[in-house]
């Protein structure tokens, strides 16, 4: 008997075939009967064919318990039977026993495997078990790396306002240089305005009124503008130093 076949019951089936046989044929013919013609018959024989049937034995397999026929072979019992269906993608491999995918175990793949219980998970800090799988996690102050297993320290966040009011250090430097240029231009303009009071120039600038009161008022306005721009330059220098310290850190 074949594997997993416990018995083979003999059976028979009818098979059609062609067979030859001799068939009689009656032919009429004329002959002489007492001096006159008369008709009569004679028998001839020829070979003919006809369809016949005969019974051929054909054994039928009786599968062992827990097995069945999966294909058309009469003697092949190659499909296992599981009375309880396999769960979570498992397949019936042996009678009543399932082959389970990774992450599941048990007779019908009903039990989740706790990958975090052993040391094969590879997580550097924390291991979190899930249904059929797991994933790694990190403690406070760390973040999960690209390999989804190791943890790396979090980069300290910059102080509020360190980059919000100013861009990268290069942009801060450009803004500071522009403010310095404006301060220098205002200082030069102030010197021109104050020159008549110190008898340093024979005439006043064209954009300032000839009235000494107007010149004095204009000079005070220029002083306020210079002071405001100087404060902005000092503030930008402080932010620039902060940015450079963060880059070096």
C-alpha positions as CSV (number, residue, x, y, z in Angstrom):
1,X,0.0,0.0,0.0
2,X,1.0,3.6,-0.5
3,X,2.0,6.0,2.3
4,X,-0.9,7.1,4.5
5,X,-3.2,4.5,2.8
6,X,-4.6,2.0,5.3
7,X,-6.5,-0.2,2.8
8,X,-7.2,-0.5,-0.9
9,X,-10.7,-1.8,-1.8
10,X,-10.8,-3.6,-5.1
11,X,-13.4,-2.3,-7.5
12,X,-14.1,-2.7,-11.2
13,X,-15.2,-0.4,-13.9
14,X,-16.6,-1.0,-17.4
15,X,-14.3,-0.3,-20.3
16,X,-15.6,0.0,-23.9
17,X,-13.7,-1.6,-26.8
18,X,-14.3,-2.7,-30.4
19,X,-14.4,-6.4,-31.4
20,X,-14.7,-8.1,-34.8
21,X,-17.2,-10.8,-35.7
22,X,-18.5,-12.8,-38.7
23,X,-21.8,-11.5,-40.0
24,X,-24.0,-13.5,-42.4
25,X,-25.3,-11.7,-45.5
26,X,-28.2,-13.0,-47.7
27,X,-28.0,-12.3,-51.4
28,X,-30.7,-13.0,-54.0
29,X,-29.6,-14.6,-57.3
30,X,-31.3,-16.2,-60.5
31,X,-31.0,-19.9,-61.2
32,X,-32.6,-22.4,-63.6
33,X,-35.6,-24.3,-62.2
34,X,-36.8,-27.2,-64.6
35,X,-36.0,-25.3,-67.7
36,X,-37.1,-21.9,-66.6
37,X,-35.5,-19.0,-64.6
38,X,-36.3,-18.6,-60.9
39,X,-34.9,-16.5,-58.1
40,X,-33.5,-17.7,-54.8
41,X,-31.1,-16.6,-52.0
42,X,-27.7,-17.6,-50.9
43,X,-25.8,-16.8,-47.7
44,X,-22.3,-15.2,-47.7
45,X,-20.2,-14.1,-44.7
46,X,-18.2,-10.9,-44.0
47,X,-16.2,-9.5,-41.1
48,X,-18.0,-6.7,-39.1
49,X,-17.1,-4.7,-36.0
50,X,-19.1,-3.9,-32.9
51,X,-18.6,-2.1,-29.5
52,X,-18.3,-4.4,-26.5
53,X,-17.7,-3.7,-22.8
54,X,-15.6,-5.5,-20.2
55,X,-15.0,-5.1,-16.5
56,X,-11.5,-4.1,-15.3
57,X,-10.4,-4.1,-11.7
58,X,-9.5,-0.7,-10.2
59,X,-8.4,-0.5,-6.5
60,X,-9.7,2.5,-4.5
61,X,-7.6,3.8,-1.5
62,X,-9.0,4.0,1.9
63,X,-7.0,6.8,3.7
64,X,-5.8,6.5,7.2
65,X,-7.5,8.6,9.8
66,X,-6.5,12.2,9.6
67,X,-5.7,12.1,5.9
68,X,-7.6,12.6,2.7
69,X,-6.9,12.7,-1.1
70,X,-5.9,16.1,-2.3
71,X,-5.6,15.3,-6.0
72,X,-7.1,12.8,-8.4
73,X,-4.8,9.9,-7.5
74,X,-6.8,7.0,-6.3
75,X,-4.1,5.7,-4.0
76,X,-2.7,9.1,-2.8
77,X,-3.6,10.3,0.7
78,X,-1.4,13.4,0.9
79,X,-3.7,16.0,2.5
80,X,-3.7,16.3,6.3
81,X,-7.0,17.0,8.1
82,X,-7.4,19.4,11.1
83,X,-10.6,19.2,12.9
84,X,-10.1,22.7,14.3
85,X,-9.2,25.3,11.5
86,X,-5.7,26.8,11.8
87,X,-5.7,30.5,12.9
88,X,-3.6,33.5,12.0
89,X,-2.5,32.2,8.6
90,X,-1.4,28.7,9.7
91,X,-1.7,25.6,7.5
92,X,-2.6,22.1,8.4
93,X,0.7,20.1,8.2
94,X,-0.2,16.9,10.2
95,X,-3.5,15.5,11.4
96,X,-4.7,17.9,14.1
97,X,-1.4,19.9,13.9
98,X,-0.9,23.3,12.2
99,X,2.3,24.8,10.8
100,X,2.3,28.4,12.2
101,X,3.8,31.6,10.8
102,X,6.4,33.6,12.8
103,X,5.0,35.1,15.9
104,X,2.4,32.4,16.6
105,X,2.5,28.9,18.2
106,X,0.1,26.2,19.5
107,X,-1.8,23.3,17.9
108,X,-3.9,25.7,15.8
109,X,-1.6,28.8,16.0
110,X,-3.8,30.4,18.6
111,X,-1.0,31.5,21.0
112,X,1.1,34.7,20.5
113,X,4.9,34.2,20.9
114,X,6.4,36.7,23.4
115,X,9.5,37.7,21.5
116,X,10.5,40.1,24.4
117,X,10.8,37.2,26.9
118,X,14.1,36.1,25.5
119,X,17.2,38.0,24.4
120,X,16.9,37.5,20.6
121,X,14.8,40.6,20.0
122,X,17.9,42.8,19.6
123,X,16.3,45.9,21.3
124,X,19.0,48.0,23.1
125,X,16.6,49.4,25.7
126,X,12.9,48.5,25.7
127,X,11.0,45.7,23.9
128,X,7.2,45.9,23.5
129,X,5.4,42.7,22.6
130,X,2.5,42.9,20.1
131,X,0.1,40.3,18.7
132,X,2.2,38.2,16.4
133,X,5.2,40.5,16.5
134,X,7.0,43.1,18.6
135,X,8.8,46.5,18.3
136,X,11.6,48.3,20.1
137,X,11.2,51.5,22.1
138,X,13.5,53.9,24.1
139,X,13.5,55.5,27.5
140,X,13.0,59.2,28.1
141,X,15.8,61.3,26.6
142,X,16.4,58.9,23.8
143,X,15.0,58.3,20.3
144,X,14.8,55.2,18.1
145,X,17.6,55.0,15.5
146,X,17.1,54.1,11.8
147,X,17.7,50.4,12.5
148,X,14.6,50.4,14.7
149,X,16.5,48.6,17.5
150,X,19.2,50.9,19.0
151,X,18.6,54.2,20.8
152,X,20.4,57.5,20.5
153,X,20.4,60.5,22.8
154,X,18.1,63.4,21.9
155,X,19.8,66.6,20.8
156,X,19.0,69.4,23.2
157,X,16.5,71.9,21.8
158,X,17.8,75.4,21.2
159,X,16.6,78.2,23.6
160,X,13.4,79.9,22.5
161,X,14.1,82.8,20.2
162,X,17.6,81.6,19.3
163,X,16.6,81.0,15.7
164,X,13.1,82.4,15.7
165,X,14.0,86.1,15.3
166,X,17.1,85.6,13.3
167,X,18.1,83.2,10.6
168,X,21.4,81.2,10.3
169,X,24.6,82.9,11.6
170,X,25.4,84.1,8.0
171,X,22.2,86.0,7.8
172,X,22.7,87.5,11.2
173,X,26.2,88.7,10.1
174,X,24.8,90.3,6.9
175,X,22.1,92.1,8.9
176,X,24.6,93.3,11.4
177,X,26.9,94.6,8.7
178,X,24.0,96.5,7.1
179,X,23.1,98.1,10.4
180,X,26.7,99.2,11.0
181,X,26.8,100.8,7.5
182,X,23.7,102.7,8.4
183,X,25.2,103.9,11.7
184,X,28.3,105.1,10.0
185,X,26.3,107.0,7.4
186,X,24.2,108.6,10.2
187,X,27.4,109.6,12.1
188,X,28.8,111.2,9.0
189,X,25.6,113.0,8.4
190,X,25.5,114.2,12.0
191,X,29.0,115.5,11.8
192,X,27.9,117.6,8.8
193,X,24.9,118.9,10.6
194,X,26.9,119.8,13.7
195,X,29.7,121.4,11.8
196,X,28.2,124.9,11.7
197,X,28.0,125.0,15.5
198,X,31.6,124.1,15.8
199,X,32.7,126.4,13.0
200,X,34.2,123.3,11.3
201,X,32.4,123.9,8.0
202,X,31.5,127.2,6.3
203,X,28.1,126.1,5.2
204,X,25.4,123.7,6.3
205,X,24.3,120.5,4.5
206,X,21.7,121.1,1.8
207,X,19.1,118.8,3.4
208,X,19.1,120.8,6.7
209,X,17.3,124.1,7.3
210,X,19.3,127.3,7.7
211,X,17.6,128.0,11.0
212,X,20.0,126.9,13.9
213,X,16.9,125.5,15.8
214,X,16.0,123.3,12.9
215,X,19.6,122.1,12.7
216,X,19.7,121.3,16.4
217,X,16.4,119.4,16.2
218,X,17.6,117.4,13.2
219,X,20.9,116.6,15.0
220,X,19.0,115.2,18.0
221,X,16.9,113.0,15.8
222,X,20.0,111.6,14.2
223,X,21.4,110.9,17.7
224,X,18.3,108.9,18.5
225,X,18.5,106.9,15.4
226,X,22.2,106.1,16.0
227,X,21.5,105.0,19.5
228,X,18.6,102.7,18.3
229,X,20.8,101.2,15.6
230,X,23.6,100.6,18.0
231,X,21.3,98.7,20.3
232,X,20.2,96.5,17.4
233,X,23.8,95.8,16.5
234,X,24.6,94.7,20.1
235,X,21.5,92.5,20.1
236,X,22.6,90.8,16.8
237,X,26.1,90.3,18.1
238,X,24.7,88.4,21.2
239,X,22.5,86.2,19.0
240,X,25.4,85.6,16.7
241,X,27.6,84.4,19.6
242,X,24.7,82.1,20.7
243,X,24.4,80.6,17.2
244,X,28.1,79.9,17.0
245,X,28.1,78.3,20.5
246,X,25.2,76.0,19.4
247,X,27.1,75.0,16.2
248,X,30.3,74.1,18.1
249,X,28.2,72.2,20.7
